[in-house]
Every structure is written in C-alpha cells, then in structure tokens.
Amino acid sequence: MSELDVIVAALAAGAAAGASNTATAAVTDAYNTLKSLVAKRLGSRAEKPILSAHELEQALEESGALADPEIVRQAHALLKATRRPPAQVTIIDSQGVHTGDGDQTNYFS
C-alpha cells in the first residue's frame, strides 16, 4: 500500500469504528491522534469541508502529509489497532454447529 492508501484507509477505518461504537480506547486515541496530525499538516485547508476522496487525496498530497513519517506511522498504528484477531472456537461433541460467515443447511437422520 502506498502512503496515500494507508492514510486514507486508516482515516476511514477509524471513522467507521467510531461511528459504529465498536472502537476501543486504543482505536479512538489512535484515530484522534491521526486526525490531529493531518489537520495540523493541512493547516487552513482542514477548516474547509472535504467532499470527496479525490479532494482528500489532493489535500494530503499538496500538504506534504504523505512524506510525514509521523503521520504514516500513526496511520499504520491505527490500521493495526482496528484489526480484529481471528475468532478461536473449540467445539466438542456437537452437531449442526455453524461458525463464520455464510449460510449453512444441516440435515440430520
């Protein structure tokens, strides 16, 4: 992933986690720190609404945020914090158990 992809993905992941009330304290802190760093880098541009992904990408490129190692590091940290570990399931002596995503049809005889 390019720096642009990492920063945009991290901002989106942090916003989505916050909007769904599933954010942990670590995610919230990482998201707020990244937003603050990006806003500082954007300067007065941060006060204007950014209405599209293209505008965000352009603002990040023009501000030099993509070359800021602290912003890139924080974006990686936020993406890492938003990842969920894989579920671990132990099933003993069971029938018709469904784990994961998707549909399942069970037939018992």
Phi and psi restraints in degrees (range 20) as a CNS / XPLOR table:
assign (resid 1 and name C) (resid 2 and name N)
       (resid 2 and name CA) (resid 2 and name C) 1.0 -76.2 20.0 2
assign (resid 2 and name N) (resid 2 and name CA)
       (resid 2 and name C) (resid 3 and name N) 1.0 166.5 20.0 2
assign (resid 2 and name C) (resid 3 and name N)
       (resid 3 and name CA) (resid 3 and name C) 1.0 -58.7 20.0 2
assign (resid 3 and name N) (resid 3 and name CA)
       (resid 3 and name C) (resid 4 and name N) 1.0 -39.7 20.0 2
assign (resid 3 and name C) (resid 4 and name N)
       (resid 4 and name CA) (resid 4 and name C) 1.0 -60.1 20.0 2
assign (resid 4 and name N) (resid 4 and name CA)
       (resid 4 and name C) (resid 5 and name N) 1.0 -47.9 20.0 2
assign (resid 4 and name C) (resid 5 and name N)
       (resid 5 and name CA) (resid 5 and name C) 1.0 -61.3 20.0 2
assign (resid 5 and name N) (resid 5 and name CA)
       (resid 5 and name C) (resid 6 and name N) 1.0 -41.5 20.0 2
assign (resid 5 and name C) (resid 6 and name N)
       (resid 6 and name CA) (resid 6 and name C) 1.0 -64.1 20.0 2
assign (resid 6 and name N) (resid 6 and name CA)
       (resid 6 and name C) (resid 7 and name N) 1.0 -46.6 20.0 2
assign (resid 6 and name C) (resid 7 and name N)
       (resid 7 and name CA) (resid 7 and name C) 1.0 -66.0 20.0 2
assign (resid 7 and name N) (resid 7 and name CA)
       (resid 7 and name C) (resid 8 and name N) 1.0 -45.7 20.0 2
assign (resid 7 and name C) (resid 8 and name N)
       (resid 8 and name CA) (resid 8 and name C) 1.0 -64.4 20.0 2
assign (resid 8 and name N) (resid 8 and name CA)
       (resid 8 and name C) (resid 9 and name N) 1.0 -44.1 20.0 2
assign (resid 8 and name C) (resid 9 and name N)
       (resid 9 and name CA) (resid 9 and name C) 1.0 -63.0 20.0 2
assign (resid 9 and name N) (resid 9 and name CA)
       (resid 9 and name C) (resid 10 and name N) 1.0 -39.8 20.0 2
assign (resid 9 and name C) (resid 10 and name N)
       (resid 10 and name CA) (resid 10 and name C) 1.0 -66.9 20.0 2
assign (resid 10 and name N) (resid 10 and name CA)
       (resid 10 and name C) (resid 11 and name N) 1.0 -43.5 20.0 2
assign (resid 10 and name C) (resid 11 and name N)
       (resid 11 and name CA) (resid 11 and name C) 1.0 -61.3 20.0 2
assign (resid 11 and name N) (resid 11 and name CA)
       (resid 11 and name C) (resid 12 and name N) 1.0 -41.9 20.0 2
assign (resid 11 and name C) (resid 12 and name N)
       (resid 12 and name CA) (resid 12 and name C) 1.0 -66.5 20.0 2
assign (resid 12 and name N) (resid 12 and name CA)
       (resid 12 and name C) (resid 13 and name N) 1.0 -43.4 20.0 2
assign (resid 12 and name C) (resid 13 and name N)
       (resid 13 and name CA) (resid 13 and name C) 1.0 -64.7 20.0 2
assign (resid 13 and name N) (resid 13 and name CA)
       (resid 13 and name C) (resid 14 and name N) 1.0 -42.1 20.0 2
assign (resid 13 and name C) (resid 14 and name N)
       (resid 14 and name CA) (resid 14 and name C) 1.0 -65.5 20.0 2
assign (resid 14 and name N) (resid 14 and name CA)
       (resid 14 and name C) (resid 15 and name N) 1.0 -42.1 20.0 2
assign (resid 14 and name C) (resid 15 and name N)
       (resid 15 and name CA) (resid 15 and name C) 1.0 -65.3 20.0 2
assign (resid 15 and name N) (resid 15 and name CA)
       (resid 15 and name C) (resid 16 and name N) 1.0 -41.8 20.0 2
assign (resid 15 and name C) (resid 16 and name N)
       (resid 16 and name CA) (resid 16 and name C) 1.0 -65.0 20.0 2
assign (resid 16 and name N) (resid 16 and name CA)
       (resid 16 and name C) (resid 17 and name N) 1.0 -42.3 20.0 2
assign (resid 16 and name C) (resid 17 and name N)
       (resid 17 and name CA) (resid 17 and name C) 1.0 -64.6 20.0 2
assign (resid 17 and name N) (resid 17 and name CA)
       (resid 17 and name C) (resid 18 and name N) 1.0 -40.0 20.0 2
assign (resid 17 and name C) (resid 18 and name N)
       (resid 18 and name CA) (resid 18 and name C) 1.0 -68.2 20.0 2
assign (resid 18 and name N) (resid 18 and name CA)
       (resid 18 and name C) (resid 19 and name N) 1.0 -37.9 20.0 2
assign (resid 18 and name C) (resid 19 and name N)
       (resid 19 and name CA) (resid 19 and name C) 1.0 -69.8 20.0 2
assign (resid 19 and name N) (resid 19 and name CA)
       (resid 19 and name C) (resid 20 and name N) 1.0 -29.3 20.0 2
assign (resid 19 and name C) (resid 20 and name N)
       (resid 20 and name CA) (resid 20 and name C) 1.0 -94.2 20.0 2
assign (resid 20 and name N) (resid 20 and name CA)
       (resid 20 and name C) (resid 21 and name N) 1.0 4.7 20.0 2
assign (resid 20 and name C) (resid 21 and name N)
       (resid 21 and name CA) (resid 21 and name C) 1.0 58.0 20.0 2
assign (resid 21 and name N) (resid 21 and name CA)
       (resid 21 and name C) (resid 22 and name N) 1.0 29.2 20.0 2
assign (resid 21 and name C) (resid 22 and name N)
       (resid 22 and name CA) (resid 22 and name C) 1.0 -106.6 20.0 2
assign (resid 22 and name N) (resid 22 and name CA)
       (resid 22 and name C) (resid 23 and name N) 1.0 4.5 20.0 2
assign (resid 22 and name C) (resid 23 and name N)
       (resid 23 and name CA) (resid 23 and name C) 1.0 -74.7 20.0 2
assign (resid 23 and name N) (resid 23 and name CA)
       (resid 23 and name C) (resid 24 and name N) 1.0 134.1 20.0 2
assign (resid 23 and name C) (resid 24 and name N)
       (resid 24 and name CA) (resid 24 and name C) 1.0 -81.7 20.0 2
assign (resid 24 and name N) (resid 24 and name CA)
       (resid 24 and name C) (resid 25 and name N) 1.0 172.2 20.0 2
assign (resid 24 and name C) (resid 25 and name N)
       (resid 25 and name CA) (resid 25 and name C) 1.0 -61.2 20.0 2
assign (resid 25 and name N) (resid 25 and name CA)
       (resid 25 and name C) (resid 26 and name N) 1.0 -37.3 20.0 2
assign (resid 25 and name C) (resid 26 and name N)
       (resid 26 and name CA) (resid 26 and name C) 1.0 -64.0 20.0 2
assign (resid 26 and name N) (resid 26 and name CA)
       (resid 26 and name C) (resid 27 and name N) 1.0 -42.0 20.0 2
assign (resid 26 and name C) (resid 27 and name N)
       (resid 27 and name CA) (resid 27 and name C) 1.0 -66.5 20.0 2
assign (resid 27 and name N) (resid 27 and name CA)
       (resid 27 and name C) (resid 28 and name N) 1.0 -45.2 20.0 2
assign (resid 27 and name C) (resid 28 and name N)
       (resid 28 and name CA) (resid 28 and name C) 1.0 -60.6 20.0 2
assign (resid 28 and name N) (resid 28 and name CA)
       (resid 28 and name C) (resid 29 and name N) 1.0 -45.5 20.0 2
assign (resid 28 and name C) (resid 29 and name N)
       (resid 29 and name CA) (resid 29 and name C) 1.0 -63.9 20.0 2
assign (resid 29 and name N) (resid 29 and name CA)
       (resid 29 and name C) (resid 30 and name N) 1.0 -44.1 20.0 2
assign (resid 29 and name C) (resid 30 and name N)
       (resid 30 and name CA) (resid 30 and name C) 1.0 -64.3 20.0 2
assign (resid 30 and name N) (resid 30 and name CA)
       (resid 30 and name C) (resid 31 and name N) 1.0 -40.1 20.0 2
assign (resid 30 and name C) (resid 31 and name N)
       (resid 31 and name CA) (resid 31 and name C) 1.0 -66.2 20.0 2
assign (resid 31 and name N) (resid 31 and name CA)
       (resid 31 and name C) (resid 32 and name N) 1.0 -46.1 20.0 2
assign (resid 31 and name C) (resid 32 and name N)
       (resid 32 and name CA) (resid 32 and name C) 1.0 -63.2 20.0 2
assign (resid 32 and name N) (resid 32 and name CA)
       (resid 32 and name C) (resid 33 and name N) 1.0 -38.4 20.0 2
assign (resid 32 and name C) (resid 33 and name N)
       (resid 33 and name CA) (resid 33 and name C) 1.0 -65.1 20.0 2
assign (resid 33 and name N) (resid 33 and name CA)
       (resid 33 and name C) (resid 34 and name N) 1.0 -45.0 20.0 2
assign (resid 33 and name C) (resid 34 and name N)
       (resid 34 and name CA) (resid 34 and name C) 1.0 -63.2 20.0 2
assign (resid 34 and name N) (resid 34 and name CA)
       (resid 34 and name C) (resid 35 and name N) 1.0 -45.2 20.0 2
assign (resid 34 and name C) (resid 35 and name N)
       (resid 35 and name CA) (resid 35 and name C) 1.0 -58.4 20.0 2
assign (resid 35 and name N) (resid 35 and name CA)
       (resid 35 and name C) (resid 36 and name N) 1.0 -42.3 20.0 2
assign (resid 35 and name C) (resid 36 and name N)
       (resid 36 and name CA) (resid 36 and name C) 1.0 -64.3 20.0 2
assign (resid 36 and name N) (resid 36 and name CA)
       (resid 36 and name C) (resid 37 and name N) 1.0 -44.3 20.0 2
assign (resid 36 and name C) (resid 37 and name N)
       (resid 37 and name CA) (resid 37 and name C) 1.0 -63.0 20.0 2
assign (resid 37 and name N) (resid 37 and name CA)
       (resid 37 and name C) (resid 38 and name N) 1.0 -44.0 20.0 2
assign (resid 37 and name C) (resid 38 and name N)
       (resid 38 and name CA) (resid 38 and name C) 1.0 -66.4 20.0 2
assign (resid 38 and name N) (resid 38 and name CA)
       (resid 38 and name C) (resid 39 and name N) 1.0 -43.1 20.0 2
assign (resid 38 and name C) (resid 39 and name N)
       (resid 39 and name CA) (resid 39 and name C) 1.0 -61.8 20.0 2
assign (resid 39 and name N) (resid 39 and name CA)
       (resid 39 and name C) (resid 40 and name N) 1.0 -40.8 20.0 2
assign (resid 39 and name C) (resid 40 and name N)
       (resid 40 and name CA) (resid 40 and name C) 1.0 -63.4 20.0 2
assign (resid 40 and name N) (resid 40 and name CA)
       (resid 40 and name C) (resid 41 and name N) 1.0 -40.7 20.0 2
assign (resid 40 and name C) (resid 41 and name N)
       (resid 41 and name CA) (resid 41 and name C) 1.0 -68.9 20.0 2
assign (resid 41 and name N) (resid 41 and name CA)
       (resid 41 and name C) (resid 42 and name N) 1.0 -37.7 20.0 2
assign (resid 41 and name C) (resid 42 and name N)
       (resid 42 and name CA) (resid 42 and name C) 1.0 -73.1 20.0 2
assign (resid 42 and name N) (resid 42 and name CA)
       (resid 42 and name C) (resid 43 and name N) 1.0 -23.3 20.0 2
assign (resid 42 and name C) (resid 43 and name N)
       (resid 43 and name CA) (resid 43 and name C) 1.0 63.3 20.0 2
assign (resid 43 and name N) (resid 43 and name CA)
       (resid 43 and name C) (resid 44 and name N) 1.0 -132.1 20.0 2
assign (resid 43 and name C) (resid 44 and name N)
       (resid 44 and name CA) (resid 44 and name C) 1.0 -65.7 20.0 2
assign (resid 44 and name N) (resid 44 and name CA)
       (resid 44 and name C) (resid 45 and name N) 1.0 -22.1 20.0 2
assign (resid 44 and name C) (resid 45 and name N)
       (resid 45 and name CA) (resid 45 and name C) 1.0 -63.8 20.0 2
assign (resid 45 and name N) (resid 45 and name CA)
       (resid 45 and name C) (resid 46 and name N) 1.0 -26.6 20.0 2
assign (resid 45 and name C) (resid 46 and name N)
       (resid 46 and name CA) (resid 46 and name C) 1.0 -66.6 20.0 2
assign (resid 46 and name N) (resid 46 and name CA)
       (resid 46 and name C) (resid 47 and name N) 1.0 -22.3 20.0 2
assign (resid 46 and name C) (resid 47 and name N)
       (resid 47 and name CA) (resid 47 and name C) 1.0 -78.8 20.0 2
assign (resid 47 and name N) (resid 47 and name CA)
       (resid 47 and name C) (resid 48 and name N) 1.0 -20.2 20.0 2
assign (resid 47 and name C) (resid 48 and name N)
       (resid 48 and name CA) (resid 48 and name C) 1.0 -88.5 20.0 2
assign (resid 48 and name N) (resid 48 and name CA)
       (resid 48 and name C) (resid 49 and name N) 1.0 140.3 20.0 2
assign (resid 48 and name C) (resid 49 and name N)
       (resid 49 and name CA) (resid 49 and name C) 1.0 -67.0 20.0 2
assign (resid 49 and name N) (resid 49 and name CA)
       (resid 49 and name C) (resid 50 and name N) 1.0 138.1 20.0 2
assign (resid 49 and name C) (resid 50 and name N)
       (resid 50 and name CA) (resid 50 and name C) 1.0 -102.2 20.0 2
assign (resid 50 and name N) (resid 50 and name CA)
       (resid 50 and name C) (resid 51 and name N) 1.0 117.5 20.0 2
assign (resid 50 and name C) (resid 51 and name N)
       (resid 51 and name CA) (resid 51 and name C) 1.0 -98.0 20.0 2
assign (resid 51 and name N) (resid 51 and name CA)
       (resid 51 and name C) (resid 52 and name N) 1.0 -12.2 20.0 2
assign (resid 51 and name C) (resid 52 and name N)
       (resid 52 and name CA) (resid 52 and name C) 1.0 -144.0 20.0 2
assign (resid 52 and name N) (resid 52 and name CA)
       (resid 52 and name C) (resid 53 and name N) 1.0 162.8 20.0 2
assign (resid 52 and name C) (resid 53 and name N)
       (resid 53 and name CA) (resid 53 and name C) 1.0 -62.5 20.0 2
assign (resid 53 and name N) (resid 53 and name CA)
       (resid 53 and name C) (resid 54 and name N) 1.0 -37.4 20.0 2
assign (resid 53 and name C) (resid 54 and name N)
       (resid 54 and name CA) (resid 54 and name C) 1.0 -61.9 20.0 2
assign (resid 54 and name N) (resid 54 and name CA)
       (resid 54 and name C) (resid 55 and name N) 1.0 -43.1 20.0 2
assign (resid 54 and name C) (resid 55 and name N)
       (resid 55 and name CA) (resid 55 and name C) 1.0 -63.3 20.0 2
assign (resid 55 and name N) (resid 55 and name CA)
       (resid 55 and name C) (resid 56 and name N) 1.0 -40.0 20.0 2
assign (resid 55 and name C) (resid 56 and name N)
       (resid 56 and name CA) (resid 56 and name C) 1.0 -64.1 20.0 2
assign (resid 56 and name N) (resid 56 and name CA)
       (resid 56 and name C) (resid 57 and name N) 1.0 -47.1 20.0 2
assign (resid 56 and name C) (resid 57 and name N)
       (resid 57 and name CA) (resid 57 and name C) 1.0 -59.4 20.0 2
assign (resid 57 and name N) (resid 57 and name CA)
       (resid 57 and name C) (resid 58 and name N) 1.0 -44.1 20.0 2
assign (resid 57 and name C) (resid 58 and name N)
       (resid 58 and name CA) (resid 58 and name C) 1.0 -63.5 20.0 2
assign (resid 58 and name N) (resid 58 and name CA)
       (resid 58 and name C) (resid 59 and name N) 1.0 -43.6 20.0 2
assign (resid 58 and name C) (resid 59 and name N)
       (resid 59 and name CA) (resid 59 and name C) 1.0 -64.1 20.0 2
assign (resid 59 and name N) (resid 59 and name CA)
       (resid 59 and name C) (resid 60 and name N) 1.0 -41.0 20.0 2
assign (resid 59 and name C) (resid 60 and name N)
       (resid 60 and name CA) (resid 60 and name C) 1.0 -64.5 20.0 2
assign (resid 60 and name N) (resid 60 and name CA)
       (resid 60 and name C) (resid 61 and name N) 1.0 -41.9 20.0 2
assign (resid 60 and name C) (resid 61 and name N)
       (resid 61 and name CA) (resid 61 and name C) 1.0 -66.1 20.0 2
assign (resid 61 and name N) (resid 61 and name CA)
       (resid 61 and name C) (resid 62 and name N) 1.0 -47.8 20.0 2
assign (resid 61 and name C) (resid 62 and name N)
       (resid 62 and name CA) (resid 62 and name C) 1.0 -66.4 20.0 2
assign (resid 62 and name N) (resid 62 and name CA)
       (resid 62 and name C) (resid 63 and name N) 1.0 -30.8 20.0 2
assign (resid 62 and name C) (resid 63 and name N)
       (resid 63 and name CA) (resid 63 and name C) 1.0 -81.3 20.0 2
assign (resid 63 and name N) (resid 63 and name CA)
       (resid 63 and name C) (resid 64 and name N) 1.0 -14.5 20.0 2
assign (resid 63 and name C) (resid 64 and name N)
       (resid 64 and name CA) (resid 64 and name C) 1.0 85.6 20.0 2
assign (resid 64 and name N) (resid 64 and name CA)
       (resid 64 and name C) (resid 65 and name N) 1.0 10.0 20.0 2
assign (resid 64 and name C) (resid 65 and name N)
       (resid 65 and name CA) (resid 65 and name C) 1.0 -62.2 20.0 2
assign (resid 65 and name N) (resid 65 and name CA)
       (resid 65 and name C) (resid 66 and name N) 1.0 -30.5 20.0 2
assign (resid 65 and name C) (resid 66 and name N)
       (resid 66 and name CA) (resid 66 and name C) 1.0 -67.5 20.0 2
assign (resid 66 and name N) (resid 66 and name CA)
       (resid 66 and name C) (resid 67 and name N) 1.0 -24.9 20.0 2
assign (resid 66 and name C) (resid 67 and name N)
       (resid 67 and name CA) (resid 67 and name C) 1.0 -96.9 20.0 2
assign (resid 67 and name N) (resid 67 and name CA)
       (resid 67 and name C) (resid 68 and name N) 1.0 1.1 20.0 2
assign (resid 67 and name C) (resid 68 and name N)
       (resid 68 and name CA) (resid 68 and name C) 1.0 -85.8 20.0 2
assign (resid 68 and name N) (resid 68 and name CA)
       (resid 68 and name C) (resid 69 and name N) 1.0 110.4 20.0 2
assign (resid 68 and name C) (resid 69 and name N)
       (resid 69 and name CA) (resid 69 and name C) 1.0 -63.1 20.0 2
assign (resid 69 and name N) (resid 69 and name CA)
       (resid 69 and name C) (resid 70 and name N) 1.0 -29.9 20.0 2
assign (resid 69 and name C) (resid 70 and name N)
       (resid 70 and name CA) (resid 70 and name C) 1.0 -68.5 20.0 2
assign (resid 70 and name N) (resid 70 and name CA)
       (resid 70 and name C) (resid 71 and name N) 1.0 -40.1 20.0 2
assign (resid 70 and name C) (resid 71 and name N)
       (resid 71 and name CA) (resid 71 and name C) 1.0 -66.5 20.0 2
assign (resid 71 and name N) (resid 71 and name CA)
       (resid 71 and name C) (resid 72 and name N) 1.0 -44.5 20.0 2
assign (resid 71 and name C) (resid 72 and name N)
       (resid 72 and name CA) (resid 72 and name C) 1.0 -64.3 20.0 2
assign (resid 72 and name N) (resid 72 and name CA)
       (resid 72 and name C) (resid 73 and name N) 1.0 -42.5 20.0 2
assign (resid 72 and name C) (resid 73 and name N)
       (resid 73 and name CA) (resid 73 and name C) 1.0 -62.7 20.0 2
assign (resid 73 and name N) (resid 73 and name CA)
       (resid 73 and name C) (resid 74 and name N) 1.0 -43.3 20.0 2
assign (resid 73 and name C) (resid 74 and name N)
       (resid 74 and name CA) (resid 74 and name C) 1.0 -66.3 20.0 2
assign (resid 74 and name N) (resid 74 and name CA)
       (resid 74 and name C) (resid 75 and name N) 1.0 -36.8 20.0 2
assign (resid 74 and name C) (resid 75 and name N)
       (resid 75 and name CA) (resid 75 and name C) 1.0 -63.6 20.0 2
assign (resid 75 and name N) (resid 75 and name CA)
       (resid 75 and name C) (resid 76 and name N) 1.0 -43.0 20.0 2
assign (resid 75 and name C) (resid 76 and name N)
       (resid 76 and name CA) (resid 76 and name C) 1.0 -62.6 20.0 2
assign (resid 76 and name N) (resid 76 and name CA)
       (resid 76 and name C) (resid 77 and name N) 1.0 -42.0 20.0 2
assign (resid 76 and name C) (resid 77 and name N)
       (resid 77 and name CA) (resid 77 and name C) 1.0 -62.8 20.0 2
assign (resid 77 and name N) (resid 77 and name CA)
       (resid 77 and name C) (resid 78 and name N) 1.0 -40.2 20.0 2
assign (resid 77 and name C) (resid 78 and name N)
       (resid 78 and name CA) (resid 78 and name C) 1.0 -66.3 20.0 2
assign (resid 78 and name N) (resid 78 and name CA)
       (resid 78 and name C) (resid 79 and name N) 1.0 -44.0 20.0 2
assign (resid 78 and name C) (resid 79 and name N)
       (resid 79 and name CA) (resid 79 and name C) 1.0 -60.6 20.0 2
assign (resid 79 and name N) (resid 79 and name CA)
       (resid 79 and name C) (resid 80 and name N) 1.0 -40.7 20.0 2
assign (resid 79 and name C) (resid 80 and name N)
       (resid 80 and name CA) (resid 80 and name C) 1.0 -64.4 20.0 2
assign (resid 80 and name N) (resid 80 and name CA)
       (resid 80 and name C) (resid 81 and name N) 1.0 -39.6 20.0 2
assign (resid 80 and name C) (resid 81 and name N)
       (resid 81 and name CA) (resid 81 and name C) 1.0 -68.9 20.0 2
assign (resid 81 and name N) (resid 81 and name CA)
       (resid 81 and name C) (resid 82 and name N) 1.0 -27.5 20.0 2
assign (resid 81 and name C) (resid 82 and name N)
       (resid 82 and name CA) (resid 82 and name C) 1.0 -85.6 20.0 2
assign (resid 82 and name N) (resid 82 and name CA)
       (resid 82 and name C) (resid 83 and name N) 1.0 -11.1 20.0 2
assign (resid 82 and name C) (resid 83 and name N)
       (resid 83 and name CA) (resid 83 and name C) 1.0 -72.5 20.0 2
assign (resid 83 and name N) (resid 83 and name CA)
       (resid 83 and name C) (resid 84 and name N) 1.0 137.0 20.0 2
assign (resid 83 and name C) (resid 84 and name N)
       (resid 84 and name CA) (resid 84 and name C) 1.0 -96.1 20.0 2
assign (resid 84 and name N) (resid 84 and name CA)
       (resid 84 and name C) (resid 85 and name N) 1.0 137.3 20.0 2
assign (resid 84 and name C) (resid 85 and name N)
       (resid 85 and name CA) (resid 85 and name C) 1.0 -68.2 20.0 2
assign (resid 85 and name N) (resid 85 and name CA)
       (resid 85 and name C) (resid 86 and name N) 1.0 151.3 20.0 2
assign (resid 85 and name C) (resid 86 and name N)
       (resid 86 and name CA) (resid 86 and name C) 1.0 -63.9 20.0 2
assign (resid 86 and name N) (resid 86 and name CA)
       (resid 86 and name C) (resid 87 and name N) 1.0 144.6 20.0 2
assign (resid 86 and name C) (resid 87 and name N)
       (resid 87 and name CA) (resid 87 and name C) 1.0 -68.9 20.0 2
assign (resid 87 and name N) (resid 87 and name CA)
       (resid 87 and name C) (resid 88 and name N) 1.0 142.2 20.0 2
assign (resid 87 and name C) (resid 88 and name N)
       (resid 88 and name CA) (resid 88 and name C) 1.0 -115.6 20.0 2
assign (resid 88 and name N) (resid 88 and name CA)
       (resid 88 and name C) (resid 89 and name N) 1.0 124.7 20.0 2
assign (resid 88 and name C) (resid 89 and name N)
       (resid 89 and name CA) (resid 89 and name C) 1.0 -125.5 20.0 2
assign (resid 89 and name N) (resid 89 and name CA)
       (resid 89 and name C) (resid 90 and name N) 1.0 133.3 20.0 2
assign (resid 89 and name C) (resid 90 and name N)
       (resid 90 and name CA) (resid 90 and name C) 1.0 -118.0 20.0 2
assign (resid 90 and name N) (resid 90 and name CA)
       (resid 90 and name C) (resid 91 and name N) 1.0 122.3 20.0 2
assign (resid 90 and name C) (resid 91 and name N)
       (resid 91 and name CA) (resid 91 and name C) 1.0 -124.3 20.0 2
assign (resid 91 and name N) (resid 91 and name CA)
       (resid 91 and name C) (resid 92 and name N) 1.0 128.1 20.0 2
assign (resid 91 and name C) (resid 92 and name N)
       (resid 92 and name CA) (resid 92 and name C) 1.0 -128.1 20.0 2
assign (resid 92 and name N) (resid 92 and name CA)
       (resid 92 and name C) (resid 93 and name N) 1.0 129.6 20.0 2
assign (resid 92 and name C) (resid 93 and name N)
       (resid 93 and name CA) (resid 93 and name C) 1.0 52.4 20.0 2
assign (resid 93 and name N) (resid 93 and name CA)
       (resid 93 and name C) (resid 94 and name N) 1.0 55.9 20.0 2
assign (resid 93 and name C) (resid 94 and name N)
       (resid 94 and name CA) (resid 94 and name C) 1.0 -131.2 20.0 2
assign (resid 94 and name N) (resid 94 and name CA)
       (resid 94 and name C) (resid 95 and name N) 1.0 155.9 20.0 2
assign (resid 94 and name C) (resid 95 and name N)
       (resid 95 and name CA) (resid 95 and name C) 1.0 -126.5 20.0 2
assign (resid 95 and name N) (resid 95 and name CA)
       (resid 95 and name C) (resid 96 and name N) 1.0 146.5 20.0 2
assign (resid 95 and name C) (resid 96 and name N)
       (resid 96 and name CA) (resid 96 and name C) 1.0 68.0 20.0 2
assign (resid 96 and name N) (resid 96 and name CA)
       (resid 96 and name C) (resid 97 and name N) 1.0 30.7 20.0 2
assign (resid 96 and name C) (resid 97 and name N)
       (resid 97 and name CA) (resid 97 and name C) 1.0 -88.1 20.0 2
assign (resid 97 and name N) (resid 97 and name CA)
       (resid 97 and name C) (resid 98 and name N) 1.0 135.2 20.0 2
assign (resid 97 and name C) (resid 98 and name N)
       (resid 98 and name CA) (resid 98 and name C) 1.0 -121.1 20.0 2
assign (resid 98 and name N) (resid 98 and name CA)
       (resid 98 and name C) (resid 99 and name N) 1.0 125.0 20.0 2
assign (resid 98 and name C) (resid 99 and name N)
       (resid 99 and name CA) (resid 99 and name C) 1.0 -124.9 20.0 2
assign (resid 99 and name N) (resid 99 and name CA)
       (resid 99 and name C) (resid 100 and name N) 1.0 152.6 20.0 2
assign (resid 99 and name C) (resid 100 and name N)
       (resid 100 and name CA) (resid 100 and name C) 1.0 90.5 20.0 2
assign (resid 100 and name N) (resid 100 and name CA)
       (resid 100 and name C) (resid 101 and name N) 1.0 -167.8 20.0 2
assign (resid 100 and name C) (resid 101 and name N)
       (resid 101 and name CA) (resid 101 and name C) 1.0 -96.9 20.0 2
assign (resid 101 and name N) (resid 101 and name CA)
       (resid 101 and name C) (resid 102 and name N) 1.0 156.6 20.0 2
assign (resid 101 and name C) (resid 102 and name N)
       (resid 102 and name CA) (resid 102 and name C) 1.0 109.3 20.0 2
assign (resid 102 and name N) (resid 102 and name CA)
       (resid 102 and name C) (resid 103 and name N) 1.0 175.4 20.0 2
assign (resid 102 and name C) (resid 103 and name N)
       (resid 103 and name CA) (resid 103 and name C) 1.0 -94.1 20.0 2
assign (resid 103 and name N) (resid 103 and name CA)
       (resid 103 and name C) (resid 104 and name N) 1.0 154.7 20.0 2
assign (resid 103 and name C) (resid 104 and name N)
       (resid 104 and name CA) (resid 104 and name C) 1.0 -145.0 20.0 2
assign (resid 104 and name N) (resid 104 and name CA)
       (resid 104 and name C) (resid 105 and name N) 1.0 137.2 20.0 2
assign (resid 104 and name C) (resid 105 and name N)
       (resid 105 and name CA) (resid 105 and name C) 1.0 -119.7 20.0 2
assign (resid 105 and name N) (resid 105 and name CA)
       (resid 105 and name C) (resid 106 and name N) 1.0 128.1 20.0 2
assign (resid 105 and name C) (resid 106 and name N)
       (resid 106 and name CA) (resid 106 and name C) 1.0 -110.2 20.0 2
assign (resid 106 and name N) (resid 106 and name CA)
       (resid 106 and name C) (resid 107 and name N) 1.0 137.4 20.0 2
assign (resid 106 and name C) (resid 107 and name N)
       (resid 107 and name CA) (resid 107 and name C) 1.0 -122.9 20.0 2
assign (resid 107 and name N) (resid 107 and name CA)
       (resid 107 and name C) (resid 108 and name N) 1.0 124.1 20.0 2
assign (resid 107 and name C) (resid 108 and name N)
       (resid 108 and name CA) (resid 108 and name C) 1.0 -114.4 20.0 2
assign (resid 108 and name N) (resid 108 and name CA)
       (resid 108 and name C) (resid 109 and name N) 1.0 140.3 20.0 2
